[in-house]
Amino acid sequence: MASIRHSFAWMTVANGSLFALQFVVSILIARLLGPYEMGIFAIALSIVGMLSIFRSFGLGTYLIRAPELDRPLLATLFTINAALALVIALAILLLSAVGGALLKEPGVRDLLLILAISPVIGIFDFIPASGIERRGEFRSVALVNVFRYSIANVATLYFAYSGHGYMSLGYGQIISAVISAALNNLFGRRLIVIEFGLQHWRDVMRFGTQMLTISMIGGLQGRISDLLLSKFLGLGAFGLFSRATSLTGVLWENIQAIILRVMIVDFAEQRRRKMSLRHSYLRLIQVLTGFLWPAFAGIAVVSGPLVILLFGENWAGAIAPLSILSVSAALFVPIMLAWDIFVISNETARQTRIEIIRAPISLGLFAIGCLISLEAAAAMKIVEAVMMFLFYRPHLERLTDTRWADYASIYGRSLLLTLAAVLPAGIAMTLCGWSAHAPLPVVFTSVGAGVLAWACLLWFFEHPIFEEVRRVVARLRPTPAVAAAPPL
């Protein structure tokens, strides 16, 4: 536990500072570029993401969960990763012309030409980065992320101010990849491997094929959803939707970076020792729902003033989608660990079968929503979250040695925490007629009151979040000096 807390501390400090930086930069970028240019970047990134699915071979996870690491295995992983990266880079180059012609937007073509460089850089980043995580050296992971994203965000902002438009976002992506590769090779230099080999290719390919199938199903669903939305509702609407998604996504991604990246290493170690995940899993669910449910619910309640404050009147169309997507994100929280639990439990074949059934249904529902309105498309994400919970819950209980009764009290307390956190803001917004221009002092005061009520309930329940905060405070408190004994 001491090692896990130390890792959490480093990741929290790093991602907390990056969250603040990215938040400010995203606001400035949105004001500089506007919905249309952000839509160009978002659709180009979606095309790259669609191709990058083929890199989701789970090679990093395979390296982390492997019982032993030897030179032939590392050479096999390097070879397969390099081959995938080169194929993807070539495919992005070929699709740069197709994507620009299909959407009748040369900006998409120009961005794709730049983004094709990123997979090639990743060839030399993969093994050192995964090796650092396997060893649990999250201090190094945190430092890499801080330098990588700080420099890339500042560079992106500089290019945007210099008049490079949507291309500034592409330049930032490449700068981020270069810095990541350089620093990971510095910190993980003992694991640098630039040699070819296929001695373990059968086992790696079997695992990778299962992971690829799962990633392709989920990833293609997301990318096709993006294309459907931009095609039916336009790039402007897609820009609004992507901005709303990014606001909830920033919180989601940082939580994943802080908690899940640490816990997957711990869970994998527990599995190697044939230990039950029950205690660790239930405690983590308490922390996730106790924090994320109030956070997402709060975003949903104050979405109007939040969007206007951060991005201005031009982005008012993102208010309703943001509220709806925040609710869907909260519903995803109880199963956000499903991917990792299935992988470390060697249940990827079962997960593939689940995804083959679930993904087409979700895509069909989203397409129907796109034919109606932007808000209807967002609402289908709530339906998808409920459906995924029903699909995955029984298997998560089986793999973690838990049952529904274990979660009843956890969810009940988290719901009370959520109600306490958002009730003051809900009352304030109701009194203001749910106006996006509600007075900011009223909004801030109500949010502060909700946070205070949430903290009081954490203390009352003796919640794990409160216990961890109390432990941190105790460490920061100075230790009183011990008086020297008088001489005899």
Secondary structure as UniProt FT lines:
FT   HELIX           2..52
FT   HELIX           53..55
FT   HELIX           59..65
FT   HELIX           71..103
FT   HELIX           106..115
FT   HELIX           117..122
FT   TURN            123..125
FT   HELIX           126..134
FT   TURN            135..136
FT   HELIX           138..161
FT   TURN            162..163
FT   TURN            165..166
FT   HELIX           167..187
FT   HELIX           189..191
FT   TURN            199..200
FT   HELIX           201..233
FT   HELIX           235..255
FT   HELIX           256..260
FT   HELIX           261..272
FT   TURN            273..274
FT   HELIX           278..301
FT   HELIX           303..311
FT   HELIX           313..318
FT   HELIX           319..332
FT   HELIX           333..335
FT   TURN            336..337
FT   HELIX           338..344
FT   TURN            345..346
FT   HELIX           348..372
FT   HELIX           374..399
FT   TURN            400..401
FT   HELIX           404..431
FT   TURN            432..434
FT   TURN            436..437
FT   HELIX           440..461
FT   HELIX           464..476
//
